[in-house]
Structures are given as structure tokens and as C-alpha cells.
Amino acid sequence: MDRRRFLAASSVGLVAAVAGCTGSATEGDGPDSESDADAGSEADANGTDGEITVSADGEVEAEPDQATVDVGVTATGESADAVTDDLASGAERLRETFDDLGIPDENVEEGRYQVHPARGRETNGFEGSHSFDVTLTDVDRVGEVIDAAIEAGADDVGRVQFTLQEETRSTLLEDAIDAALANADAEAAHVADNRGVEITGTTAVTTGDVQVNAVRTEAADDAAGGADGAPPTEIDADPVSVTASVTVTYGFEE
């Protein structure tokens, strides 16, 4: 006998045995005792002979509709004040560029800022960097923003992260859960058919690891700068995947 079916049958048998013993001790009657009736009602309420538990994953993909670009300036100098001044000037040029591009202030966040002694045994003075995280809801403008930032003096062009806007993210998270549930249903149906039982319904569902998997690329590898006749920078992103996992328990009858 299959182990799952054996456990289910053993459980039902145990309930009946206990109910019978209780009835004999308290009522002294046969199968028409109140205890036996209660046991039968409990079995009817459960409506199953056993359970099948399945874990499954679901995944959907979509083209990104949001991107965050990491750009900044670096500076070196004989003193910390000199480096700080250079960084302030460079950051101001970048902010003016972002304004010229029509990027809202709330979409420009301060990134890394640091000034420290220059590294290296034979190196004197100080060095520093100041970066910004620029969020774009039009991913086709990523190359344009990178080229404009480089032209404005950005020499620290870092990572670009392609992801999804909140509304798109919420819809696709639901789609990923639906896909995971459909996969669980198919797997449970296969198990039930293999075991010769009939699924009667769902008794429990747990979701986990529901997440958006952003796509990252290094802008420095693709940036042409748009200067000296170079063509505008173009960065193509792979689709963003949204994944979910579920664990579903199904009741069955033999």
C-alpha cells in the first residue's frame, strides 16, 4: 500500500477505534451510541480519505518599464578641500543636466559620496567621488541620459538596473502566483491519477518567495558617450522575470 494512503487509512481507523472504546465505556450500547454518531459526523465533515501536498513554482516575464542609472563624478587633489570643491562643481553640472533632460527632482537621489586619502604607497593627496541614482520611467532614454551625463563631466558611469513600476509589478506578481497554482494543480492531478484517487478540494495554501528579479548591466561597458561623432549609446535589457512559489495541500477520496 502507498505510504500516504496507508497513513490516511491508519488515521481514520484510529479515530473509529477510539470512538468505539469510549462508547462502550460510557454508554454500553452498540453502533447506535452517541459516540459512534459523533465519529461519523467528524468523518463526513472532513470529506477526505487523505491529503496530497505539492510545492510548485511559477514565472512570468515582461519588458522592463523602469530603470535606475548610476552616474557620478570623481576628483583627486592635494587636499580634502580641493577634492570637495571639485566634486561640488561636478555634481552641480550633473544636476543641471538632469534638469535640462526634464527629469523630476524626486527621481534623482544622492548615491555614494566619499572623500579620503589617496590609496597607494607612493600616492599623496586625496580622492573622492559623488554619484547619483537617476530613475527613469522611459527605459528608452537610458542611453540618452548616460551620454548627456558623460558630456557634462561624469566619469563614473556605473550600473543600470532595469525593473518594473509598482502597478506593473503588482499585476505580474499575481500572474506569477496564478502560474504557480496552475502548476501545483497539474502536478497534484498527476499524482492523484497515478494513485487512483480523486481530488476533492484544497485544504491549505502557502505562498513564498514572491519576487521581482531585476536585470542589471554595467553601463560603462556599453557607453559610447555620444561624443566625437560616436553613435548614441544604446542599452538593451533582457525581460524582467517575476517568480513565485506555492505549497498546496489537496484532500482526496479513494
N, C-alpha and C positions, 0 to 999 in steps of 0.2 A: 504493500500500500504506500502511496505517495506520502512523504513526511508531513506536508501541510494538511493533507486530508486526514491523516492519522491524528494529528494534534486536534483538529477540529472535532473529529468524532470522539476522541477521548474527553474533550471538554464537555460536550453535550452529555455523554454518558455519566460523567462525574456529577453534573447537576441533577440528573434524574435519580442517581443512586442516593445522593444526599437528601433530596426531597422525599424519597421513599422512606428512608430511615427516620426522618423527622416525623413523617405522617404516622408511622407505626408507633412511635413513642408517645405521641400526643393524642392521636385520635383512635388508634387501634382498628381503623377501617381499611378497606381495600383501595382500589384505584379511584374511587369517587371522593376521596378525602380532599379537604380544602388545600392541603399542601401540594397534592398532585395537580390540582387545578391551577394553583399559582405557578408551578413549574411549567405547565403547558402554556400559560399566558405569557411567561417570560420568553419561551422559545418562539412563540408567534410574534412577539414584539421585535425580537432580533431579526427574524425573517431571513436568516442565512445559516448555511452549514459551515461556513468558514470564510477566510479572507485571503485576498491576493494583494500584495503590496509591490508597487512598481515605482522606480525612480527613472525620470526621463529628462532630457534637455530639449530646449527649443531655441532657434536662432533665426533672426531676420536681419536683412541688410538694407541700407538706404544711403543715397548720396549725401554727404555732409552739407549742412546749411549754416554752419557757423565755424569760424576759425579764429585762433588766437596766435598772433605773431609776436615773437620775442625779438626786439631790436634795441640797440643801445650804443653808447659811445664809451671809449676808453681813453685814458690820458696817462702820461708819465711826466715827472718834473723833479726838480731838485728839492722841493719842499711840499709838504702836505697842502699848504695853502694854494700853491701854484696848481697842483692837480685838482683841487676842489674847484678853483675858478674855471679851469678848462672844462671840467665836467659840467659845471653850471651853464657855461656857454653852449656846449654841445647839446645838452638837454633842452635848452630853450629853443634852439634851431629845430630840434625834432618836434617839440610841441607846436611850433608854428607850422611845421609841415603837416602835422596831423589836422590842425585847424583848416589849412588850405585844402586838404583832401575831404573835408566835411565829416570827419569822424567825431562823434559826440564825446564830450569830456568824460562821461561816465563809462565810456568804452576804452579809456586809456588809464591803465593802472600802473602805479610805480612797481618796478620789479626790483632787481638787485641794485644796491648802492654800497660801494665799499671803497675806502682809501687806506692803503697800508704801505709799509716799507717795501721797496722793490725786492723781489726774490732773486737769490743767486749770490754766490760768494763775492764775485767781482762786480756786482751791481750796486750802485749807490742811488739815493733819492727815493722817490715814492711813485706808486702807480695806483690806479683806481678805475672803476667802471660804474656806469649808471645805465640801467636798462628799463624798458617799458614793455608791458604786455598789452597789445592792441587787439581788441576783439572786433571781428567783422562779421556781419550777418549776410554779406555777399561774398562768398568764397572766391568768386572770380576776380576779386580785387586784391587778393593776396600778393601777387606779383607786382602790381602797381604800387602798393604800399611799401614793399621791400625796396623797389627801385627808387622811389621818392625819398625814403629814409637814407639810403646809401648816398644819394646825391646831396642830401642835407648834412652829410658828415658821419652817418652811422658806420662804425667799423666793427660792430659786434652784432652780427646777424645770426640769431640762434635758431631755436626750434619753432616749427609751426605745428600746432595741434588742430586737427580737424575733428569736429564733433557735431552735435545736434542741438538746436534750440529747444527750449523747455517744452513747448507744445508738441513738437515732433518727437521728442524723447518720450513723453508720456504715452503717446499713441503707440509707438513701436515697442515700448515695454509691455503694454497689454498684448500686442501681437505676439511677442516672444513667449509670454505666458500661455497664450492660446495654442501656440505651436507645441510647447512642451506638454500641455494637457492632451493634445491630439496624439502625440507620440506615446504618451502613457496609456491612453485608451487603446491604441493599436496593439501595444505590447501586452496589455492585460487581456485583450481579446484573444491574442495568440496563445497565451498561457492557458486561458480557460478552455479554449478549443482542444489544446493538447492534452489537458487533464480530463476532458469530458465533463465539464461543469458549465453552469450558466451564470453569468454575472447578473446580480440583482440590483446593483446601485453602488454609489460611492459612500463610504463611511468616514473618510478623513482625507484632507488635502493639506499639504505643506509646501510653501514656495521658498526658494532660497537662491542666492547668487544671481539676483536680477541686476544686470548692469549694462552700461553703455561702454563699448570698447573703442575709445578714440583712436584716430590714426595720427601718428607723429612722423614728421620728416625734418631733416636738417636743412634749413633754408640756405645756409652757406654753400651747400653742395649744388644748388640749382640757381642761385642768384647771379644774373648777368650784369646787374647794375644799371642797365639801360643807358650806359654812357659810351662815348667813343663809337657811336654807331651800332652798338650791340643791340640785338633784339630785346624787347621787353621780357622780363622774367616770367616764366610760366611754371606753376607748380600744380601738378595733377595729383589728387588724393584718391586713394582706394576707398571703396564704400565703408561706411561705419557699421559695425555689427552690434546688435543688441541681443543679449543672451539671457536665458532664464532656466532654472531647474525646478522640478516639482517632484514631490513624493506623494503618490495617491494610493489609498487603500480601498479595495473593492470587496463588497460582500458577494458570495456566490452560493448557489444551491446545486446539489448533485442531482 
